[in-house]
Amino acid sequence: MNRFGRVAVCGSISAYNEDPTKLPKATIMQPSIIFNEIKLEGFTVLRWSNPDRWPQAFADLAEWIRSGKGKRAKSHITKGFDKLFDAFIGVLKGENSGKAVVKV
């Protein structure tokens, strides 16, 4: 991570059914975050819940990706309708990064 880097954190579906006291802690990252002065910021879609702000949000996101300031997450593709249940369970277990897609 670059010095003064910023990390946007979103999504916790894999932890919905977990005991919060049993979830991993991020203490191993703490020295790097402190010494590199990294900013971590959580967000939810509710921040953009005002539909009047969506066009600006999409324009900003597209520009960040185009300029290299932001990176698009890769899709996790599961092939076959018969694998739909497995794909859904995989989302709940945190087995994907980015968008989960079932290709039928």
WOWO-V890981 format. One record per helix or strand. SS is the DSSP state (H for helix, E for strand). FROM is the first residue (numbers start at 1). TO is the last residue. If there is no record, write none. Layout:
ss = (SS & SS)
from = (FROM & FROM)
to = (TO & TO)
//
This chain:
ss = (E & H & H & H & E & H & H & E & H & E)
from = (6 & 13 & 20 & 27 & 39 & 45 & 51 & 76 & 81 & 100)
to = (9 & 15 & 22 & 35 & 42 & 48 & 67 & 79 & 93 & 103)
//
